[in-house]
Amino acid sequence: MSEVPHVIVCGAGLTGLTTAWQIRRSGIDVTVLEASDVVGGVMRTTHRDGYLVEQGPNSCMLTAELAALIEALELTPRLLRAAPQAQRRYIVRGGRALAVPASPFEMIRSPLFSVAAKLRVLAEPFIGRRTDVADESVAAFVRRRLGREPLTWAVDPFVSGVYAGDPEQLSVRHAFPRLAALEREHGSLVRGMIAAARHNRASPPNAASSGGRHTMISFADGMATLPLALVDDIGQANILRRSRVVAIARDDDGMVVTVERDGVRRTIRADAVVSTLPLHAFTQITLDDAADAARASLDAIAYPPVVSLALGFRRADVAHPLDGFGCLVPSAENRRTLGVLFSSTLFEQRAPEGHVLLTCFLGGARQADIAMLDVDALVDVVQPELAALLGVTGAPKFVERTLWPQAIPQYNVGHDAAARAADAIEAIVPGLVVDGQFRRGVSVGDCVASGSMIAARTLALAQANADARVTQGERRPVHTPVSPAAVA
Ligand SMILES: Cc1cc2nc3c(=O)[nH]c(=O)nc-3n(C[C@H](O)[C@H](O)[C@H](O)COP(=O)(O)OP(=O)(O)OC[C@H]3O[C@@H](n4cnc5c(N)ncnc54)[C@H](O)[C@@H]3O)c2cc1C
């Protein structure tokens, strides 16, 4: 091996690609191993019959890190900001889609919450800080601070929208760290939010948020634009598609990764290996026996299935104005649909003239079985719900179903165990970094931000291993390297 470190990144989802891109920018050789023949992981866009369908994320928040990445990749001309109407969100209560109050004044008038619930929220600043340090569920946290109604009619559907999860299971500290921090730092959510609003007003908006602090974005050709641009910049030759990682080991010369491609196994050497794989994939990889015990708690992290059902209707067949981001359905409503995005309102060019595109999500932690239904059964389930909630009549003119059998990691109570297990594995296999979406947040913005952090960690390790290899090499005979190109 050369003295210049070589890094292998496992997984060409957004986290892996951002990590690889950062590593490459530091002038370090990088090879990305991807099991599928498509890059981008869950970030995929299809174009059919005049519709643009997002199979995974439909939009994301323009964070500072994402804005910097977009600029570096020269994607700014292709950037789309969500339509102003997307500021409005709907939540279903009593079978009606009600606008979520956007200001304290709207909150007072909103039928989404009862008068008693509104008074209870006003009492929040007077509720003492929790002193117990044990992990707490999102549901317990919200009941304690805000009462039952905000949990049922606001937090429950919001949790479905982000994690397709169960607020009784999710940990507030891990799933919504900023919420937990508001209580910790300000003693109250209301006081914390007022302080944050004051701070935001006082500080100038950064380049990322020139269109507002919570700008939702996509690209003219959809979300897949971002991973595809990352691949171009990293270099197509450095991405090995259809290359499933099956084993990672360490020997005296560094790291050895075994990859399977078209049924043939090969090894590739590196100074450091980073896994950005979902845990259900990482736990299938053969590691040092000593790492197996630590891996058991990674196996326990649930990734419930989610199905995304894109439906195109004639505009005339939808009574609702679709003047918003979409509509979330609380579990108390006892419906199957978790939420509906008004995709063709969010961004232009998502549906042919005279038609609209709605994206429905089903499944998740509480209704996993529904996600597994075939496309006809799903349409049968969703259609009456859309009729009731949005006044949809007539059959869809376009249908596309995407099933993610293991969609999003659940940051449930006790999630600290996952990071501890990853740390333990890294200690047992020095040269391996186990990181990504399961420990640094699940949003697109989180994945981009974590790419920088993971790259920094990996680079330090790769350099240390390369230095050690050079020192040892002076004492050992030189071996023949296996070129990554041999696997391509
Ligand atoms: C349906 C859905 C909707 C979402 N909507 C939004 C949204 O609107 N906004 C938002 O901000 N976020 C959203 N997210 C979350 C966000 O898109 C993801 O968290 C993020 O894209 C995950 O990227 P990743 O690289 O960490 O993982 P993944 O995208 O899962 O990538 C992992 C990659 O590893 C590969 N792989 C697996 N096993 C192996 C192996 N053994 N060897 C080599 N490669 C392997 C896989 O093929 C895959 O390409 C959504 C997620 C889903 C599933």
The ligand as an ORCA input file, in Angstrom:
! r2SCAN-3c Opt
* xyz 0 1
  C     -39.724      7.064      2.949
  C     -38.769      8.057      3.556
  C     -39.097      9.433      3.518
  C     -38.212     10.360      4.057
  N     -38.546     11.690      3.992
  C     -37.675     12.615      4.431
  C     -37.945     14.003      4.231
  O     -38.980     14.385      3.656
  N     -37.021     14.914      4.687
  C     -35.870     14.527      5.296
  O     -35.064     15.388      5.689
  N     -35.571     13.199      5.478
  C     -36.438     12.254      5.055
  N     -36.138     10.917      5.200
  C     -34.896     10.541      5.884
  C     -33.646     10.621      4.992
  O     -33.990     10.551      3.631
  C     -32.707      9.468      5.329
  O     -32.444      9.453      6.719
  C     -31.377      9.544      4.599
  O     -31.540      9.722      3.209
  C     -30.589      8.264      4.925
  O     -29.367      8.243      4.222
  P     -28.248      7.161      4.619
  O     -27.129      7.307      3.675
  O     -27.904      7.307      6.061
  O     -28.947      5.743      4.503
  P     -29.536      5.009      3.217
  O     -30.189      5.977      2.314
  O     -30.353      3.893      3.760
  O     -28.260      4.426      2.465
  C     -27.583      3.262      2.861
  C     -26.946      2.636      1.636
  O     -26.197      1.476      2.036
  C     -26.377      0.478      1.050
  N     -26.064     -0.837      1.635
  C     -26.816     -1.588      2.482
  N     -26.149     -2.715      2.817
  C     -24.947     -2.675      2.199
  C     -23.818     -3.538      2.184
  N     -23.762     -4.661      2.896
  N     -22.747     -3.179      1.424
  C     -22.756     -2.016      0.702
  N     -23.809     -1.174      0.690
  C     -24.894     -1.482      1.439
  C     -27.831      0.635      0.634
  O     -28.068      0.012     -0.620
  C     -27.961      2.156      0.601
  O     -27.634      2.684     -0.661
  C     -36.995      9.941      4.663
  C     -36.671      8.582      4.703
  C     -37.544      7.651      4.148
  C     -37.178      6.188      4.183
*
